Amino acid sequence: MKLLWFSNTPANADEYLNRELSETGGWLKSIDKAFQDKVDLHIAFYHDQNIGSFRYCNSQYYPILKYKNLFGQAKKRALNEVIGNEHLHIYLNLIAKIKPDIIHIHGTENPFGCIINQTDIPVIVSIQGNITVYLHKYYSGIESKYLKLKNTHISDIKTLVLPHSFKKSRNKFIKMQRREEKNLKHCRYIIGRTSWDRRISRVLAPERSYFHNDEILRDNFYHAKWLPRSHKKIILHTTNSNNFYKGFETLCLALYELNKLGVDCEWRVPGINDNDLIVKVVKKKINNKFPQKNLKLLGCLTERNLIEKLLEADIYVMPSHIENSPNNLCEAMILGMPCIATFAGGTGSLLKDGHEGILIQDGDPWVMTGAVLELKEDYNRAILLGENARMRALNRHDKDRIVNELNDIYKKILKRI
């Protein structure tokens, strides 16, 4: 079977293109490795350099140049432009050259969906997140008046010339949502993982047949296991990002309440650093309730360093206002950590409340604080929840089962044509 994947990332090819990134990767990198020995696998992705196709391990990779020059890149950035159909001829030329049996697009948020209805070869789309719903939930935690704040910290030349604001990010989301809605409208085959993406795809892609297929996590998470430690100070961990709707403000308000109660704690947040715009926005929004102590923003960590920090923590907390199947929560679960997560999007399909962790209302810092205290005061129960979460995650993210099920999905679709 010959497959052509269109991907947001280089997958396993990042080891070839930039070897110092070999620890970062992601779930697509993992499934690339697991799948390439079973099929004839070809992967197309956007890249910032004009290089030809290449073979690495057992996959063939096709970098697509996103911008022809620096002017084009600056223009796209300044005007918040997104790629529409202008690269359709590139995608179709690749399809004609490779002649795949199946085309698989990983993500609804990218421009590759314009090939739907442009080829007789079956096109499958995997749902990662969904821009339509994310845009709808954009202001769930922070009001629109904070969109115009800009990052004045000069970290690089791009920030100096084109300062970042969440208004720009949201305007880009609006354009991506229109593209996503248009591309999904006639999509015939959808792969998802949660009740949330199954239900929304029924509306956004009314002609679709839906298939369930879980994700493979990053390799090192399968080989590590969380063990309870006797900390005097409780360590909380949240892997987050410089993003408007990921609930950073709820986390900060919950920590403010913990500090006010005199709880000896430390809340670590990889993925955000002190100079990120979300920190400036949240400080502006909650003012004197921004925690003055016990908040540790760790910035970008390698996979191994991230695991090390997770294993040092006592409780994992996911505060997002919207998610599908967040890998950060899945990674904490497979380690066996006690988890608290917002009941947002697809998280209810990942974690059973009261059995594998605690699910809470998004945007509620008081219930988040109460959940932390609940696990702190009954830590034996917290440990049991973590053990149950690990069992659930080990089954859900079993590599062989996921690869075999995806292969079966391809075969079922080929039988239909």
NUVEXVO-525432 format. One record per residue (C-alpha): x, y, z; residue in three letters. Coordinates in steps of 0.001 Angstrom, whole numbers, plus 500000, padded with zeros to 6 digits. Each point is the difference from the previous one (the first is absolute). Last residue first. Layout:
(r (X, Y, Z), ALA),
...
This chain:
(r (486078, 502532, 496088), ILE),
(r (498660, 498496, 503223), ARG),
(r (502671, 497337, 500358), LYS),
(r (502677, 502707, 500068), LEU),
(r (498233, 501616, 502957), ILE),
(r (499993, 496772, 501978), LYS),
(r (503695, 499396, 499231), LYS),
(r (500998, 503474, 501206), TYR),
(r (497998, 499528, 503197), ILE),
(r (501675, 496614, 500555), ASP),
(r (503440, 501631, 499756), ASN),
(r (498885, 502558, 502573), LEU),
(r (498827, 497193, 502286), GLU),
(r (503281, 498120, 499634), ASN),
(r (502061, 503121, 500747), VAL),
(r (497894, 500871, 503040), ILE),
(r (500051, 496422, 501354), ARG),
(r (503769, 499708, 499605), ASP),
(r (500665, 503333, 501685), LYS),
(r (497778, 499621, 503061), ASP),
(r (498847, 503553, 500743), HIS),
(r (496521, 499202, 501324), ARG),
(r (501141, 496907, 501892), ASN),
(r (502904, 501712, 501736), LEU),
(r (497775, 503043, 500595), ALA),
(r (497266, 498128, 501849), ARG),
(r (502486, 498112, 502178), MET),
(r (501870, 503232, 500747), ARG),
(r (496803, 501810, 500956), ALA),
(r (499070, 497210, 502400), ASN),
(r (503396, 500281, 501694), GLU),
(r (499660, 503783, 500175), GLY),
(r (496544, 499739, 501590), LEU),
(r (501451, 497568, 502540), LEU),
(r (502796, 502459, 500865), ILE),
(r (497461, 502784, 500503), ALA),
(r (497946, 497742, 502262), ARG),
(r (503084, 499384, 502131), ASN),
(r (500604, 503752, 499902), TYR),
(r (496786, 500849, 501795), ASP),
(r (500759, 503536, 501236), GLU),
(r (502043, 500974, 496952), LYS),
(r (497468, 498504, 497593), LEU),
(r (497130, 501997, 501487), GLU),
(r (502141, 503126, 500381), LEU),
(r (500828, 499947, 496273), VAL),
(r (496321, 499439, 499168), ALA),
(r (499015, 502933, 502220), GLY),
(r (502468, 502283, 498233), THR),
(r (498600, 498976, 496619), MET),
(r (496458, 500470, 501326), VAL),
(r (500985, 503500, 501087), TRP),
(r (501829, 500839, 496788), PRO),
(r (496914, 499376, 497820), ASP),
(r (500772, 500732, 496325), GLY),
(r (499401, 496423, 498876), ASP),
(r (497666, 497872, 502110), GLN),
(r (501801, 497096, 501660), ILE),
(r (500987, 496414, 499200), LEU),
(r (501866, 498070, 502683), ILE),
(r (502198, 496976, 499345), GLY),
(r (499792, 496413, 498816), GLU),
(r (496962, 498858, 502025), HIS),
(r (498356, 503139, 501348), GLY),
(r (499448, 501482, 496541), ASP),
(r (500835, 497584, 497216), LYS),
(r (502901, 501305, 497899), LEU),
(r (500536, 499981, 496270), LEU),
(r (496492, 500238, 498542), SER),
(r (499087, 502756, 502466), GLY),
(r (503045, 501914, 498754), THR),
(r (498467, 500367, 496536), GLY),
(r (498803, 503592, 500098), GLY),
(r (500426, 501390, 503505), ALA),
(r (499406, 498266, 503322), PHE),
(r (503003, 501752, 501525), THR),
(r (502712, 497701, 501271), ALA),
(r (501373, 498843, 503361), ILE),
(r (502447, 497111, 499840), CYS),
(r (501771, 497696, 502487), PRO),
(r (503039, 498841, 498018), MET),
(r (500341, 496506, 498506), GLY),
(r (502589, 500809, 497329), LEU),
(r (497381, 499080, 497391), ILE),
(r (497648, 502544, 501558), MET),
(r (502497, 502862, 499920), ALA),
(r (500701, 499307, 496325), GLU),
(r (496285, 499840, 499195), CYS),
(r (499473, 503362, 501710), LEU),
(r (502806, 501636, 497993), ASN),
(r (498785, 498270, 496842), ASN),
(r (496714, 501869, 500154), PRO),
(r (497152, 497970, 498479), SER),
(r (497686, 502687, 498601), ASN),
(r (500572, 503154, 501986), GLU),
(r (498052, 503057, 501146), ILE),
(r (500072, 502204, 503109), HIS),
(r (503345, 498561, 501108), SER),
(r (500951, 499566, 503699), PRO),
(r (501904, 496648, 499979), MET),
(r (501400, 499222, 503476), VAL),
(r (502536, 497238, 500800), TYR),
(r (500559, 499183, 503671), ILE),
(r (503045, 499050, 502093), ASP),
(r (502882, 501192, 497817), ALA),
(r (503556, 498633, 499698), GLU),
(r (498992, 497465, 497349), LEU),
(r (498513, 502798, 497903), LEU),
(r (503216, 502026, 500226), LYS),
(r (502115, 497070, 498791), GLU),
(r (497530, 499272, 497226), ILE),
(r (500315, 503584, 498788), LEU),
(r (503782, 499819, 500139), ASN),
(r (499960, 496866, 497845), ARG),
(r (497619, 501482, 497435), GLU),
(r (501997, 503198, 499788), THR),
(r (498676, 503013, 501860), LEU),
(r (498718, 503376, 498764), CYS),
(r (499256, 502559, 502702), GLY),
(r (500175, 499091, 503692), LEU),
(r (497546, 502446, 501569), LEU),
(r (500138, 499358, 503750), LYS),
(r (497093, 501419, 502020), LEU),
(r (500495, 499617, 503786), ASN),
(r (499947, 503737, 500737), LYS),
(r (498442, 503277, 498885), GLN),
(r (496920, 498315, 498582), PRO),
(r (497998, 502319, 497717), PHE),
(r (497125, 501046, 502245), LYS),
(r (501269, 503588, 500054), ASN),
(r (499073, 500501, 496330), ASN),
(r (497764, 497202, 498728), ILE),
(r (499709, 501249, 496427), LYS),
(r (503248, 501939, 499613), LYS),
(r (502083, 497210, 501536), LYS),
(r (498157, 497552, 497738), VAL),
(r (500827, 502009, 496894), VAL),
(r (503684, 500472, 500890), LYS),
(r (500381, 496279, 500745), VAL),
(r (498202, 499092, 496753), ILE),
(r (502492, 502183, 498116), LEU),
(r (502956, 497830, 500931), ASP),
(r (502931, 501666, 501792), ASN),
(r (499794, 497954, 503222), ASP),
(r (500039, 496685, 498162), ASN),
(r (497222, 497626, 498983), ILE),
(r (500274, 496443, 498656), GLY),
(r (500890, 498446, 503357), PRO),
(r (497839, 501180, 502909), VAL),
(r (500986, 499038, 503542), ARG),
(r (497708, 500761, 502917), TRP),
(r (501707, 499862, 503398), GLU),
(r (498181, 499329, 503246), CYS),
(r (499859, 500566, 503754), ASP),
(r (496303, 500841, 500381), VAL),
(r (499519, 503244, 501947), GLY),
(r (496360, 500415, 499050), LEU),
(r (500839, 503227, 498156), LYS),
(r (502752, 498184, 498116), ASN),
(r (497537, 497313, 498906), LEU),
(r (497526, 502683, 498925), GLU),
(r (502653, 501829, 497954), TYR),
(r (500997, 496638, 498504), LEU),
(r (496411, 499520, 498839), ALA),
(r (500000, 503511, 498494), LEU),
(r (503219, 499267, 498136), CYS),
(r (498696, 496682, 498651), LEU),
(r (496765, 501642, 498894), THR),
(r (501988, 502703, 498154), GLU),
(r (502090, 497355, 498227), PHE),
(r (496811, 498422, 498685), GLY),
(r (501163, 498894, 496546), LYS),
(r (497777, 502532, 498217), TYR),
(r (502364, 502889, 499192), PHE),
(r (503180, 498035, 499246), ASN),
(r (503645, 500151, 500995), ASN),
(r (500011, 496298, 500869), SER),
(r (499287, 497528, 502808), ASN),
(r (501455, 496939, 501749), THR),
(r (498547, 500248, 503504), THR),
(r (501732, 498587, 503081), HIS),
(r (499191, 500318, 503703), LEU),
(r (502616, 499360, 502681), ILE),
(r (498797, 499602, 503582), ILE),
(r (502600, 501217, 502519), LYS),
(r (500818, 497514, 502748), LYS),
(r (500641, 497560, 497214), HIS),
(r (499916, 496272, 500753), SER),
(r (500120, 498706, 496453), ARG),
(r (497424, 497985, 498091), PRO),
(r (501345, 498054, 497009), LEU),
(r (499497, 500976, 496364), TRP),
(r (501016, 497485, 497369), LYS),
(r (502290, 500402, 496994), ALA),
(r (500465, 497736, 496977), HIS),
(r (496841, 500785, 498050), TYR),
(r (500551, 503745, 500413), PHE),
(r (503374, 499701, 498273), ASN),
(r (498473, 499087, 496654), ASP),
(r (497729, 502991, 499417), ARG),
(r (496340, 499025, 499980), LEU),
(r (498194, 497908, 497413), ILE),
(r (496541, 501321, 499235), GLU),
(r (496609, 498278, 500027), ASP),
(r (497984, 498980, 496962), ASN),
(r (496217, 500184, 499701), HIS),
(r (498434, 500145, 496548), PHE),
(r (497224, 502302, 498785), TYR),
(r (498337, 499921, 496572), SER),
(r (499491, 503549, 498818), ARG),
(r (497287, 501636, 497922), GLU),
(r (498937, 502403, 502782), PRO),
(r (503549, 501328, 500520), ALA),
(r (499475, 502935, 502389), LEU),
(r (496953, 498513, 501720), VAL),
(r (501060, 496360, 500372), ARG),
(r (503535, 501272, 500505), SER),
(r (498830, 501759, 503177), ILE),
(r (498640, 496778, 501471), ARG),
(r (502940, 497713, 499258), ARG),
(r (502473, 502711, 501043), ASP),
(r (498315, 500285, 503405), TRP),
(r (499436, 496291, 500516), SER),
(r (503755, 499621, 499725), THR),
(r (502700, 498531, 497771), ARG),
(r (499444, 501059, 496400), GLY),
(r (500487, 498819, 496430), ILE),
(r (497754, 501549, 497336), ILE),
(r (499173, 498718, 496521), TYR),
(r (497649, 501653, 497500), ARG),
(r (500992, 503668, 500245), CYS),
(r (497533, 502189, 498108), HIS),
(r (499522, 502776, 502548), LYS),
(r (503373, 499454, 501631), LEU),
(r (501896, 502175, 497527), ASN),
(r (497645, 502984, 500202), LYS),
(r (499776, 499904, 503794), GLU),
(r (503777, 499716, 500329), GLU),
(r (500637, 502909, 497642), ARG),
(r (497507, 502214, 501797), ARG),
(r (501487, 498977, 503343), GLN),
(r (503533, 500734, 498803), MET),
(r (498967, 503532, 499051), LYS),
(r (498416, 500616, 503413), ILE),
(r (502984, 498399, 501736), PHE),
(r (502296, 502500, 498268), LYS),
(r (497946, 502827, 501443), ASN),
(r (500260, 498286, 503390), ARG),
(r (503786, 499827, 499839), SER),
(r (500258, 503629, 498908), LYS),
(r (497773, 501076, 502882), LYS),
(r (502137, 497819, 502259), PHE),
(r (502856, 502409, 499438), SER),
(r (503547, 499438, 498785), HIS),
(r (502285, 502855, 499074), PRO),
(r (500923, 500161, 496294), LEU),
(r (503343, 501809, 499590), VAL),
(r (501422, 499459, 503502), LEU),
(r (498348, 496617, 500520), THR),
(r (501367, 498784, 496672), LYS),
(r (503483, 501312, 500862), ILE),
(r (500211, 497847, 503121), ASP),
(r (499127, 499967, 503699), SER),
(r (499059, 503662, 500297), ILE),
(r (497486, 500067, 502846), HIS),
(r (497187, 502292, 498862), THR),
(r (497468, 497211, 499609), ASN),
(r (496853, 501733, 498949), LYS),
(r (496654, 500536, 501713), LEU),
(r (497228, 500335, 497422), LYS),
(r (498194, 496784, 500921), LEU),
(r (499409, 501054, 503615), TYR),
(r (496671, 501658, 499215), LYS),
(r (498741, 496666, 498633), SER),
(r (499509, 498506, 503462), GLU),
(r (502135, 497202, 501419), ILE),
(r (498786, 496575, 501115), GLY),
(r (497355, 498893, 497523), SER),
(r (500969, 502617, 497423), TYR),
(r (501261, 497561, 497358), TYR),
(r (497232, 497443, 500488), LYS),
(r (498328, 500596, 496600), HIS),
(r (503425, 500233, 498366), LEU),
(r (500951, 496644, 501522), TYR),
(r (496733, 498532, 498700), VAL),
(r (500668, 500947, 496382), THR),
(r (503753, 499445, 500296), ILE),
(r (499609, 496326, 500842), ASN),
(r (502759, 498027, 501683), GLY),
(r (501754, 496888, 498702), GLN),
(r (497364, 498623, 497641), ILE),
(r (501405, 497546, 497493), SER),
(r (498894, 500533, 496411), VAL),
(r (499787, 497133, 497506), ILE),
(r (500114, 500564, 496236), VAL),
(r (499041, 497190, 497618), PRO),
(r (501717, 500337, 496582), ILE),
(r (497634, 501482, 497416), ASP),
(r (501608, 503399, 500432), THR),
(r (498859, 503624, 500260), GLN),
(r (496940, 499322, 502185), ASN),
(r (502183, 500348, 503103), ILE),
(r (503325, 501517, 498878), ILE),
(r (499136, 503237, 501820), CYS),
(r (500529, 498134, 503269), GLY),
(r (503757, 500616, 499774), PHE),
(r (499669, 503536, 501374), PRO),
(r (500454, 499046, 503696), ASN),
(r (497489, 500189, 502871), GLU),
(r (498259, 496689, 499309), THR),
(r (502976, 497951, 501170), GLY),
(r (501956, 497048, 498611), HIS),
(r (498949, 499594, 496376), ILE),
(r (500100, 496367, 498797), HIS),
(r (500031, 499192, 496291), ILE),
(r (499446, 496334, 499111), ILE),
(r (501089, 497817, 497068), ASP),
(r (502819, 502394, 499169), PRO),
(r (501040, 501033, 496479), LYS),
(r (503282, 501626, 501101), ILE),
(r (500476, 502359, 497038), LYS),
(r (496324, 500779, 499396), ALA),
(r (499449, 500578, 503735), ILE),
(r (503049, 502239, 500175), LEU),
(r (498769, 502000, 497017), ASN),
(r (496584, 500309, 501668), LEU),
(r (501539, 501382, 503187), TYR),
(r (502108, 502519, 498099), ILE),
(r (497033, 501035, 497817), HIS),
(r (497927, 500627, 503141), LEU),
(r (502606, 502447, 501282), HIS),
(r (497897, 503100, 499341), GLU),
(r (496880, 498392, 501474), ASN),
(r (500134, 501806, 503342), GLY),
(r (503195, 500684, 501912), ILE),
(r (499373, 502297, 502928), VAL),
(r (500534, 503730, 500220), GLU),
(r (500443, 501761, 503313), ASN),
(r (500736, 503224, 498096), LEU),
(r (503371, 500642, 501668), ALA),
(r (500975, 496321, 500115), ARG),
(r (499069, 499279, 496390), LYS),
(r (501805, 503137, 498884), LYS),
(r (503113, 499155, 502016), ALA),
(r (500138, 496490, 498494), GLN),
(r (499527, 501318, 496493), GLY),
(r (502728, 502560, 500541), PHE),
(r (502304, 497328, 501412), LEU),
(r (499715, 497971, 496805), ASN),
(r (498042, 497233, 498264), LYS),
(r (497883, 499207, 503057), TYR),
(r (498711, 496582, 501108), LYS),
(r (502481, 497817, 498127), LEU),
(r (498614, 496467, 499957), ILE),
(r (502276, 497285, 501415), PRO),
(r (499292, 496536, 498553), TYR),
(r (501099, 497053, 502137), TYR),
(r (500384, 496306, 499109), GLN),
(r (499795, 497566, 502915), SER),
(r (502114, 496945, 500828), ASN),
(r (502799, 501636, 502010), CYS),
(r (500350, 503377, 498289), TYR),
(r (499348, 500531, 496308), ARG),
(r (500180, 503432, 498453), PHE),
(r (497910, 502474, 498032), SER),
(r (501668, 503185, 498894), GLY),
(r (500889, 503044, 502044), ILE),
(r (498681, 503565, 499985), ASN),
(r (500149, 500960, 503659), GLN),
(r (497201, 501047, 502349), ASP),
(r (498232, 496629, 499910), HIS),
(r (496415, 498917, 499486), TYR),
(r (499205, 496298, 500062), PHE),
(r (499580, 497019, 497676), ALA),
(r (500442, 496417, 501262), ILE),
(r (500323, 496831, 497889), HIS),
(r (499624, 496523, 501545), LEU),
(r (500228, 496703, 498132), ASP),
(r (498400, 497886, 502713), VAL),
(r (500789, 497848, 503047), LYS),
(r (503541, 501108, 500821), ASP),
(r (499012, 503686, 499956), GLN),
(r (497175, 499658, 502505), PHE),
(r (501692, 500021, 503410), ALA),
(r (502534, 502687, 499137), LYS),
(r (497379, 502249, 498391), ASP),
(r (497708, 499263, 502951), ILE),
(r (502574, 501393, 502400), SER),
(r (500791, 503072, 497919), LYS),
(r (496285, 500707, 499797), LEU),
(r (499762, 499804, 503811), TRP),
(r (502691, 502596, 500541), GLY),
(r (503553, 500903, 499016), GLY),
(r (502001, 501647, 502780), THR),
(r (502945, 497727, 500755), GLU),
(r (501477, 500005, 496473), SER),
(r (499943, 503788, 499840), LEU),
(r (503804, 500192, 500131), GLU),
(r (499974, 497936, 496825), ARG),
(r (498545, 502661, 497773), ASN),
(r (498878, 498841, 496573), LEU),
(r (500612, 496271, 500411), TYR),
(r (498661, 499729, 503550), GLU),
(r (497162, 502308, 498953), ASP),
(r (499131, 497353, 497409), ALA),
(r (498139, 497894, 502574), ASN),
(r (496951, 502254, 499723), ALA),
(r (500844, 502959, 497728), PRO),
(r (497082, 501892, 501585), THR),
(r (496531, 501161, 498957), ASN),
(r (499596, 496816, 497936), SER),
(r (498722, 498828, 496636), PHE),
(r (500349, 496222, 499894), TRP),
(r (500249, 498023, 496778), LEU),
(r (499587, 496249, 500352), LEU),
(r (500953, 497109, 497722), LYS),
(r (498660, 496580, 500976), MET),
